[in-house]
Amino acid sequence: MRALDEYKKGGRKNPIMKGFASNLTDADIDVIAQYFSQLKPPLATEERPYTRFTAH
């Protein structure tokens, strides 16, 4: 997960997240990423008949 890696290395400036992420190993980050990749979205999205970028 890029965000956790950036918090860990200081690329993102948030002292709370840096404190959390700095204790994670690369293996921990991989496990977290794997967990989130398995989650299903809580809501289904429906196709819209048009968007503001298409003619209607």
N, C-alpha and C positions, 0 to 999 in steps of 0.2 A: 504494500500500500504506500503509494508515493507520499501521501500527506504525513503519515506517521514517520517515514524516513526523513522528510524535510523538517518536521518538528524535532526529531532526534538530533539532526545535524545543525539545527539553528537557522535553517532557511526560512522557516515560518516563525514569526515572533508571537508566541503566546506562552507565557511562563507556566501556566497550568499544564498545557499539553506537552511542553518540553519536559517538565518534571515527570509526567506519565511516560512519555515515549522514550526518554533517556534510559529507563530501566528495562526496556524491551530488547531482546536479542533479535537478530535477523530471523531466526526460527520462530520466535514469538509473533513477529509481524507476518510471516508466511501463514501461520495458523489462523491469525485474525482475518487475513485476506481470504483464506479458504472458507472460513465460516461465513463471512458476509457474501461471498460469491454463491453460496448455496441457498441464501434466503430468497423467498418468493415475494414479489411486490404485494403489499396488503390490499391494494385496490387495482381493479382492472381498468384499463383505459379503453375508451371507445373511439372508433374512427369518426372524425368530424366530416360533415358533407363538404366543407370548404374551410380554408383558412384565410386570413387577411391577405395572404400572398397569392391566392389563386382567384380566378374569375368565378363569380357565382351568379 
